[in-house]
Amino acid sequence: MALMPVADAYVAVLKDASALPEETVALTDAFHRTLSRDVAALRTQPPVALSAMDGYAVRAADAVPGARLKVIGEVAAGRPFNQAIGAGQAARIFTGGVVPGGVDAVVIQEDTTRDGEFVIVNEAIAEGKNIRPAGIDFREGDVLLPRGSWLNDRALALAASMNHPQLPVHRRPKVAILATGDELVAPGTTPGPGQIVYSNLFSLSALVRSESAEVIDLGIACDTLESTANGISRARDLGADVLVTTGGASVGDHDLVQAALKAEGFDMAFWKIALRPGKPMMHGRLDTMRVLGLPGNPVSSYVCAFLFLVPLIRALSGRTSVDHLLERAVLGRELPANDKRQDYLRARLTPGSDGLPVATSVGAQDSSLVANLAASDALIVRAPHAPAAPAGSPCTILRLPG
């Protein structure tokens, strides 16, 4: 099978990736969820005119320098003064207090002098000054959070102000992660001869959770067809929307993922893409469950998950924008000519003198080097057959999370 271009693989992974069904969640559980319907304000904010400052509620026509106004009441937030202010009068008012009738301005405390029952105005004030009119923020019925909005911290504050205790959102995607390989052992154990510590679960789980999807850890399957098939069956039984496998997708005698999937009726969209790192990545469907077969090497696994799994989760979550943002940068060191595969070089970022970041590749780019991945801030994207590029030349980057 020929190597599929990265762009074509991306289209295939996202094909028909529509938003999952709706559910209603409490506002406290809605962080980083995606709205499934437009959400309109249930109230006007503020519902009445309020004071924006501590001072005195007055009629602007009366508040000329030297004016002596009689203070006939006090207005605190939540305690309105239910009497209109007449000519030559004022009311002591605090921030958030309801503006009494007859008032069209608030003189701040610093511009006045109190004299018993009177207040002396020291500075002239314009009509409307220091008053927040009713509806200045929003009005009942205004759609302020449209369908597809990703609910960040500010959006939750807005939803609460709109008086919504619950919100309609798309269900979280369930992502099952199955590792394969007799050589894998859990962190904290002592690896035997030929064994390695399994790290992919932790990077992939973090990526999945950062997109507010649910992680199902299927553990490590042994290098047998039965063990691999059991892991796949558990993903289906647990209702996974996406099955991510790591390792076992290449062509070795112990790479059993393809065989196990095909025995279950797997419809493969592609296997092997023109990508470095991550050439042996696989994708397809098993009934309604999407499958991403990632390489076992930790850097390849992470890069493929970042490039393909994260946008897929966003699409299933109902996000209107799923693509990673490409940015311009300049190279911090020269790069050799590229071959037929699209390259994603791990790089550190530092500030540049012209405002663009400087992207310096971390050196060795072997797909097993986790320390270099951890030290990286971004991926330098190099097109197939890109010519050699000297230090200081422009480049394209994808920032890594965090």
MOBEL-V498168 format. One record per run of one state. SS is the DSSP state (a for helix, b for strand, c for the rest). FROM is the first residue (numbers start at 0). LEN is the number of residues. Records with the same first field share a line. If there is no record, write none. Layout:
BEGIN
SS=FROM-LEN, FROM-LEN
END
This chain:
BEGIN
c=0-3, 4-1, 14-7, 29-4, 35-3, 40-4, 45-4, 51-3, 58-9, 76-2, 79-9, 93-4, 98-6, 115-2, 121-9, 132-5, 138-4, 145-4, 150-2, 161-4, 170-3, 180-3, 185-10, 197-2, 210-3, 221-3, 237-4, 246-10, 263-3, 271-1, 273-1, 276-5, 286-2, 294-3, 316-9, 331-3, 335-6, 350-6, 361-8, 374-3, 382-6, 389-4, 399-3
b=3-1, 21-5, 33-2, 38-2, 44-1, 49-2, 54-4, 67-9, 78-1, 88-5, 97-1, 104-4, 111-4, 117-4, 130-2, 137-1, 142-3, 149-1, 165-5, 173-7, 183-2, 195-2, 213-8, 241-5, 266-5, 272-1, 274-2, 281-5, 288-6, 325-6, 334-1, 341-9, 356-5, 377-5, 388-1, 393-6
a=5-9, 26-3, 108-3, 152-9, 199-11, 224-13, 256-7, 297-19, 369-5
END
